Amino acid sequence: MFPSLGSNWNKAEFVRVGFVESKQEKDYMICFYHHETQAVGVCKNCGRGICEKCAAEVEDSIACLNHCEKKAGEINNLVNKNIERSEKYESLGAGANYRLATWIFLMGVLFLIFGFYKENMFLQSFGVLCFLGAGVHVYNGFKYKITK
């Protein structure tokens, strides 16, 4: 995220100009805007450490007060949409894997038949790969049934 933070970012004290690491290490992150105050969280939009004075609650996260609230709200909306979509597609269940496996298997049969008819090794190989792909989808459907 910030190249100057390095791997020890949670123990570094940050200076406002350019996110430069200071020589002193702390056991806590300090506020980006108030260098003498301990940060209570990280802004959802910009990733800066912010104190209680600088934090604005945006749904279930925090953002920089009067700076990042709108963007953090947009990020929350995107996350919520993705959660809804994943739940929608999850509701399709194992049947979606089985339907896809059926179509891939049929395509494999067609590639094999046409490959033997034309004596084309590439088409025959692709037919075998389709069988393997169908097997993967059958396995995923079976695995999905077991986990639910």
N, C-alpha and C positions, 0 to 999 in steps of 0.2 A: 504494500500500500504506500508507505513512505520509505524511500530508500535509505534515509539516514537513521531510521529507527533500529535496524539490525534485528538480530534474533532475540535480544534481551529487552524488547520494547516496554514490558510492564515494569521494569526496574529503572527506567531512564527518566531523568527530569528534562522536560522539553522547554525550549526557549521559543518565544513567539516568532521570531524572524527565521523563517526557513526550516523549522523543526530541527534545530541543531541539538545534538545530544550534549549535555553538559558533562563535566568530568566527575561530578558528584553523583553517586547512585543512591536512590531512595528505595524503600520497600513499597512505595505507592506511586501512582501517577498523579501529577499535579494538573490543575486547571489550565487550559490553553490561554484563557483570558486573564485569570488572576494567578500569577505565578507563585503566590505564597499560600494558596489554598489547595487542599487535597481534592482530587476529582472524585465524584460519586458515581460516574458512569461515562460511557462513550456515546457520542452523537451518532445516531443511526445513519445520517447522511454523510458527514465528512470524516467521522472516525476520531475526532479530537476528544481528549479528556475534558470534561466539564464539571464544574462544582454546582452546588445547590442553587446559587444565585443565577447561574447561566443556563440551567436546565429547564426545558419546557417539556411537559408530558404530552406526548402525541400517541394517542391510543394506548398501546402496551409497550411503548418505548420512550426514549428521551431524545431531544434534539437541542441544538444551540438556540437559545432564546432570541427571537427576532432575526435569526439568520437562516436556519435550516428547517424550520417547522413545516413549511409547505412541501419541501422535497422529501422530508421524512414521512409525511402523510402519504405522499405519492408512492413511496417505497412500500409502506404498509399496505396500501391498496393493491399493489402488484403481488405482494406476498399472499394476501388473502385470496386474490383471483387464482393464483397458482394452486393454493390449497383446495379451493372449490373444484378446479379442473381435475386435479389428481384424484379427488374423491369420486368425481363423475366417472372417470375412466377406470377407476378401481372397481366401481360397481358393475362394470362389464364382466368381470370375473374371468374364470378359466375358459369360458366359452369363446372369448375373443382369441385366445391362444390356439384353441382347437380349430376354429374356423380358418385362421391364418395358416395353420399347419396343413389343413386340407388343401387349400389353394396352392401352397408351395409344393406339396406332394404331387398334385395333378400337373403342375408345371414341370416337375422333375420327370414324370412319366412321359410327357410330350417331348421334352428335350432328349430323353433316352431313345424313344421310338424314332424321332427324326434323325438323331445322331447315328443310330444303327442303319437307318435307311440310306443316309447320305455317306455313311462310313466316315463320319467326322468325329475325331477323338475329342475335340474341344466341346462339342455339344453333349457327348456322352459324359464327359467329366462334369460339365455344368449340371446335368441331370442328377449325377451322384451328389454333388454339392447341395442341390435342392432337397434331396432326401435327408441329408444331414441337417439342413436348416429346419425342415419339417420336424425332425426328431427333437431338435432343441426347443421348438415351440410346444410340442407335446409334453416334454419334460417340464417346461415352465408352467404350463397349465396344470399339470399334476402337482407340482410344488406349490402353486397358488392355492389349490384345493386343500392341501394339507395344512397350510399356515392359517387358513380362515376358519 
